[in-house]
Amino acid sequence: MYNLDTPIWQLTVADFIDLNKKIMAEATQPPAKDFTEKRYVYGLAGLMAALNCSKSKAHEIKKSGKIDAAISQHGRKIIIDADKAISLLKTKAL
């Protein structure tokens, strides 16, 4: 067999093929999805897309205070944790 210090020219054809198969198998596996990553949307347009609603409804939801825990606003910039906003809306009736 081979170890990491073996020069490639010293590998047999079978060793080279095994190494190539191992590398190709690792490369074709999709990366593990991290479900803890947060999804942020920006502004009313982002809220509209996350909730699949109109601009007036998104503005109404934002002003109602039901998703205030998911909103971070600095001046005119609105950053919304979309997953948290959706879970808050599920717990509170519109």
KAJOGI-V650558 format. One line per field, one symbol per residue. burial: + if it has 9 or more other C-alpha atoms within 8 Angstrom, else -. A space follows every 50 residues. Layout:
BEGIN
burial->???
END
This chain:
BEGIN
burial->----------+---++------------------------++++-+++-- ----+--++-++---++--++------+++++-+++-++-----
END
